[in-house]
């Protein structure tokens, strides 16, 4: 089993930045990729960014150039640096870890961007 603990999100103004972190514990050797998803009210959960253990990344189109995902394998931690935040980035952000056979989720953290 893998446990994921996300840092607290917060309330920021449009144009500001915020960094989220997610620390994995437990059977971390089974983790391949880690990522971030988000879910806004009334919308489906969507991919924000994903990074493999080898460092390959992919982003949702609307986040490219504004968000950066990184990973510290030694600390089993993944980060999401969010710049130039927009009100439409308001959502609950979830950390995700892909194990060999299972997918794990964090509890989610609220990010609110005011205009």
Buried (B, 14 or more C-beta within 10 A) or exposed (E): EBBBBBBEBEEBEEEBEBEBBBBBEBBBEBBEBBBBBBBBEEEEBEBBBBBBEEEEBEBBEEBEEBBBBBBEEEEBBBBBBBEEBEEEBBBBBBBBBBBEEEEBBBEBBEBBBEE
